[in-house]
Amino acid sequence: MSAKVIVIYESKYGSTKLVAEKIIEGMKRVKGIETCFKAYSIHCL
């Protein structure tokens, strides 16, 4: 069994990006987890 996890973040100054990176880093250690890391920009709306 596997799971897919996506972490979407928006970070104006970079601190939220660091947290999102750490979440992905931890998830990659779990067997059967496929991760995806995406930045979100409010300016794209």
DSSP file (Angstrom, degrees, kcal/mol; ACC not computed):
  #  RESIDUE AA STRUCTURE BP1 BP2  ACC     N-H-->O    O-->H-N    N-H-->O    O-->H-N    TCO  KAPPA ALPHA  PHI   PSI    X-CA   Y-CA   Z-CA
    1    1 A M              0   0    0      0, 0.0     2,-0.3     0, 0.0     0, 0.0   0.000 360.0 360.0 360.0 138.5    0.0    0.0    0.0
    2    2 A S        -     0   0    0     31,-0.0     2,-0.3     2,-0.0    31,-0.2  -0.903 360.0-153.7-132.3 162.7    1.3    3.5   -0.8
    3    3 A A  E     -a   33   0A   0     29,-2.7    31,-3.0    -2,-0.3     2,-0.5  -0.975  10.0-140.3-135.0 149.1    0.1    7.0   -0.3
    4    4 A K  E     -a   34   0A   0     -2,-0.3     2,-0.4    29,-0.2    31,-0.2  -0.938  19.0-170.9-110.7 131.9    0.7   10.2   -2.1
    5    5 A V  E     -a   35   0A   0     29,-3.2    31,-1.5    -2,-0.5     2,-0.5  -0.982   4.7-167.4-124.7 131.3    1.3   13.4   -0.1
    6    6 A I  E     -a   36   0A   0     -2,-0.4     2,-0.6    29,-0.2    31,-0.2  -0.973   5.4-159.5-117.6 133.2    1.4   16.9   -1.5
    7    7 A V  E     -a   37   0A   0     29,-2.7    31,-2.7    -2,-0.5     2,-0.5  -0.954  11.6-175.5-111.8 116.4    2.7   19.8    0.5
    8    8 A I  E     +a   38   0A   0     -2,-0.6     2,-0.3    29,-0.2    31,-0.2  -0.939  10.8 170.3-112.8 131.4    1.5   23.2   -0.8
    9    9 A Y  E     -a   39   0A   0     29,-1.8    31,-2.9    -2,-0.5     2,-0.4  -0.937  28.1-153.4-139.8 160.4    2.8   26.3    0.8
   10   10 A E        +     0   0    0     -2,-0.3     2,-0.4    29,-0.2    31,-0.1  -0.994  21.3 178.0-131.9 126.5    2.9   30.1    0.4
   11   11 A S        -     0   0    0     -2,-0.4    -2,-0.0    29,-0.4    28,-0.0  -0.939  19.3-179.1-139.8 113.8    5.8   31.9    2.0
   12   12 A K  S    S+     0   0    0     -2,-0.4    -1,-0.1     1,-0.1    29,-0.0   0.882  93.2  20.4 -76.5 -39.9    6.5   35.6    1.8
   13   13 A Y  S    S-     0   0    0      0, 0.0    -1,-0.1     0, 0.0    -2,-0.0   0.452 110.1-105.7-112.9  -3.4    9.7   35.6    3.8
   14   14 A G  S  > S+     0   0    0      3,-0.0     4,-1.8     4,-0.0     5,-0.1   0.232  91.1 105.8 103.3 -15.2   10.8   31.9    3.5
   15   15 A S  H  > S+     0   0    0      1,-0.2     4,-1.6     2,-0.2     5,-0.1   0.888  83.1  48.6 -69.9 -37.3   10.0   30.6    7.0
   16   16 A T  H  > S+     0   0    0      1,-0.2     4,-2.6     2,-0.2    -1,-0.2   0.864 107.7  56.6 -68.8 -34.5    7.0   28.6    5.9
   17   17 A K  H  > S+     0   0    0      2,-0.2     4,-2.6     1,-0.2    -2,-0.2   0.914 104.9  52.1 -60.5 -42.8    9.0   27.2    3.0
   18   18 A L  H  X S+     0   0    0     -4,-1.8     4,-1.9     2,-0.2    -1,-0.2   0.901 110.4  47.7 -61.4 -41.0   11.5   25.9    5.5
   19   19 A V  H  X S+     0   0    0     -4,-1.6     4,-2.1     2,-0.2    -2,-0.2   0.924 111.5  50.4 -64.9 -44.7    8.7   24.1    7.5
   20   20 A A  H  X S+     0   0    0     -4,-2.6     4,-2.2     1,-0.2    -2,-0.2   0.894 109.2  51.9 -61.4 -40.5    7.3   22.7    4.3
   21   21 A E  H  X S+     0   0    0     -4,-2.6     4,-2.5     1,-0.2    -1,-0.2   0.892 109.2  50.0 -62.7 -40.2   10.7   21.3    3.3
   22   22 A K  H  X S+     0   0    0     -4,-1.9     4,-2.3     2,-0.2    -2,-0.2   0.870 108.5  52.7 -66.9 -37.4   11.1   19.7    6.7
   23   23 A I  H  X S+     0   0    0     -4,-2.1     4,-2.4     2,-0.2    -2,-0.2   0.943 111.9  45.3 -62.2 -47.6    7.7   18.1    6.4
   24   24 A I  H  X S+     0   0    0     -4,-2.2     4,-2.2     1,-0.2    -2,-0.2   0.909 110.3  54.9 -61.7 -42.8    8.7   16.6    3.0
   25   25 A E  H  < S+     0   0    0     -4,-2.5     4,-0.5     1,-0.2    -1,-0.2   0.914 111.6  44.2 -57.1 -44.9   12.0   15.5    4.4
   26   26 A G  H >< S+     0   0    0     -4,-2.3     3,-1.0     1,-0.2     4,-0.3   0.884 111.2  53.1 -68.0 -39.7   10.3   13.6    7.2
   27   27 A M  H >< S+     0   0    0     -4,-2.4     3,-1.6     1,-0.2    -2,-0.2   0.842  99.6  62.6 -66.7 -32.9    7.6   12.1    4.8
   28   28 A K  T 3< S+     0   0    0     -4,-2.2    -1,-0.2     1,-0.3    -2,-0.2   0.715  95.7  62.1 -64.9 -19.8   10.3   10.7    2.5
   29   29 A R  T <  S+     0   0    0     -3,-1.0     2,-0.5    -4,-0.5    -1,-0.3   0.626  85.3  90.8 -79.2 -14.0   11.6    8.6    5.4
   30   30 A V  S X  S-     0   0    0     -3,-1.6     3,-1.5    -4,-0.3     2,-0.1  -0.734  84.6-119.9 -89.2 124.9    8.2    6.7    5.5
   31   31 A K  T 3  S+     0   0    0     -2,-0.5     3,-0.1     1,-0.2    -2,-0.1  -0.383  95.2  20.1 -63.8 134.5    8.1    3.6    3.4
   32   32 A G  T 3  S+     0   0    0      1,-0.3   -29,-2.7    -4,-0.1     2,-0.5   0.535  91.7 125.4  86.4   7.0    5.4    3.7    0.7
   33   33 A I  E <   -a    3   0A   0     -3,-1.5     2,-0.5   -31,-0.2    -1,-0.3  -0.881  41.7-164.1-104.0 127.4    5.0    7.5    0.7
   34   34 A E  E     -a    4   0A   0    -31,-3.0   -29,-3.2    -2,-0.5     2,-0.3  -0.938  16.8-158.3-105.9 128.0    5.3    9.5   -2.5
   35   35 A T  E     -a    5   0A   0     -2,-0.5     2,-0.3   -31,-0.2   -29,-0.2  -0.751  16.1-171.3-112.9 155.9    5.8   13.2   -2.0
   36   36 A C  E     -a    6   0A   0    -31,-1.5   -29,-2.7    -2,-0.3     2,-0.5  -0.990   9.5-156.2-142.7 135.4    5.3   16.3   -4.1
   37   37 A F  E     +a    7   0A   0     -2,-0.3     2,-0.4   -31,-0.2   -29,-0.2  -0.959  17.1 175.6-120.0 119.1    6.4   19.8   -3.1
   38   38 A K  E     -a    8   0A   0    -31,-2.7   -29,-1.8    -2,-0.5     2,-0.3  -0.980  22.2-142.2-130.9 135.6    4.6   22.8   -4.6
   39   39 A A  E     -a    9   0A   0     -2,-0.4     2,-0.4   -31,-0.2   -29,-0.2  -0.695  16.6-155.0 -88.6 147.1    4.9   26.5   -4.0
   40   40 A Y        -     0   0    0    -31,-2.9     2,-0.5    -2,-0.3   -29,-0.4  -0.983   4.8-163.6-123.6 133.2    1.8   28.6   -4.0
   41   41 A S    >   -     0   0    0     -2,-0.4     3,-1.6   -31,-0.1     4,-0.2  -0.974  17.8-153.7-120.8 127.4    1.7   32.3   -4.9
   42   42 A I  G >  S+     0   0    0     -2,-0.5     3,-1.2     1,-0.3    -1,-0.1   0.735  96.0  69.5 -65.9 -21.3   -1.2   34.6   -4.0
   43   43 A H  G 3  S+     0   0    0      1,-0.2    -1,-0.3     2,-0.1    -3,-0.0   0.619  85.0  68.8 -73.2 -12.1    0.0   36.7   -6.9
   44   44 A C  G <         0   0    0     -3,-1.6    -1,-0.2     1,-0.2    -2,-0.2   0.617 360.0 360.0 -80.6 -12.6   -1.1   34.0   -9.4
   45   45 A L    <         0   0    0     -3,-1.2    -1,-0.2    -4,-0.2    -2,-0.1   0.464 360.0 360.0 -80.1 360.0   -4.8   34.6   -8.7
